[in-house]
Structures are given as C-alpha cells and as structure tokens.
Amino acid sequence: MKIKKLLSLTSLLLFCSIGFAHEFWLEPAKFWLKINEKVRIDLMVGEDYQGDQSNGHKYRILKLDHYANGIRTDIRNKVYGDSLSSIDITFPTEGSQLIAFNNTSKFIELEADMFNEYLRTEGLDNVAKLRLQNSDTLKAGRELYQRCVKTLVQVGNKTDASYALNTGMRLEIIPSKNPYDQKSKGPIQFKVLFDNKPLNNALVLAWHLVDGKTIHQKLRSDKNGQVVFPVDQTGKWMISTVHMVATENLKEADWQSYWGSYTFGFY
C-alpha cells in the first residue's frame, strides 16, 4: 500500500511540475520587421513561456492563415522542416500581420488524481464541478485537446486593425487595441470568445518574458469575456487560456479542450 501511495504521489508531483508544459504558442524570431525581411515563426510547446518546437507529425494542421490589409492568405505551404514545426515567411507590405493556427485534436488520458489536479491548475472549475456532481472524481480523465493560437508581427511603423480580427477558431483571444500602438506602460483589455460568445469566468494568464525571466499574472474573465492586463513595451508577451467542454462522442473521450494563446513582442 505504501509503495502504491508513493508511486501515485510521484506521478502527481511529476504532473504538477509539467502542468504548464501544455502551453502552445507561435513565436517569431523577431516581432518587428522591415518590409520583405524573412522571419522564422516556430510552433512552440513548453512551460513558463520557454520551450521547444512542437512536433507537427503528431497532428494535422486545420488552419494556418495570414491576415493583413483585409486579406486572408492560407500559408500552410510556408511550413518547413522535418518536424513540420516552423514557418518561413516574408511580409511584402507594411502594417500589422496576424498569423492564426489551429490543429486537429489529440487524445490524452490521465489517472483520476492527475486529471483532478490538472483541472485545478488550469482553473477549469466548470469541469471539476461536473465531475463531482456525476461522482466521476475517481475516474480517469479522457480528453481530446487542440490549439487555437495567434501571433501579431509588426512590419514597419504603420499599424492597422489586423490585430483584432476574429479568425473563426472556436476559441479566440482578441485585444481591444493594438499592442504596437502603446508608447508606454498601460492597460490592454483582452476579450475571450468561445463559439463567438463571450467566455465568462475563464482563467486567463498574461506571460511576460524579459531577459530570460518569465513572470505571469492570472485573472478571471468577466461576463463579457474580458480581462485587463498592464502591458509595457519590453520583452515578449503571451495571453493564454483554456476552455473545456463535454464531448458529444463518449467513445472517443469524455472531454474536449481548446488551448488559446496570443503572442506579441517588442524587439
């Protein structure tokens, strides 16, 4: 019995240590570019806004689009490398350039204690409550998860409204103003939508990486799906959230989660 408890505790501690390793984001080598300057954008997975390239062979890309000057362009042909985890692209026009990525769902199953802790860590109180109501807290968690992520790159000095586009993914994070119009530290409101409706009480994180050190803030979205974070013009930023719903096909999994992020930076 002691050995079983020790193994269970070890597994739980291991899961807690990688709890934020679920984060997935688009990371340009540079966020500020000149016209026609080539840049690599990596599909990243990791912890604390630091990680490794995602292995693109583990899923299929559903959406990889570039939005600029009112035009949407499918850029899946820009993906390169054996791991299918990077984009090589140039932007021929000045302005704000939005990239959106969405992939097919992947399956994961976690034992009950790990899944319950995962729900707590990610602020998924709605799912934890449903499991408690259905007496499922001792059941393993069977989950499908997919990514709905965006990054904003600035070319030249002219900004525009591309930053605020709803790209049609199920989970969307949309700033109320262009981060690149900020001249000093100030508040930026972010709206979280799920199926085009404001997502209330979502746990939203603002990650700020400067000089190799990351800090993060956590807030809950209001009834309008909104949170406000103070943003300054240093380093790299990521706004992220997770939403989980019950699946319609219980043979595949019990839950479907959507992981959203929005990145921008000042270098």
Secondary structure, 3 states (H helix, E strand, C coil): CHHHHHHHHHHHHHHHHCHHHHEEEEEECCCEECCCCCEEEEEEEEECCEEEECCHHHCCEEEEEEEECCEEEECHHHEECCCCCEEEECCCCCEEEEEEEEECCEEEEECHHHHHHHHHHCCCHHHHHHHHHCCCCCCCEEEEEEEEEEEEEEECCCCCHHHHCCCCCCEEEEECCCHHHCCCCEEEEEEEEECCEECCCCEEEEEEEECCEEEEEEEECCCCCEEEEEECCCCEEEEEEEEEEECCCCCCCCEEEEEEEEEEECC
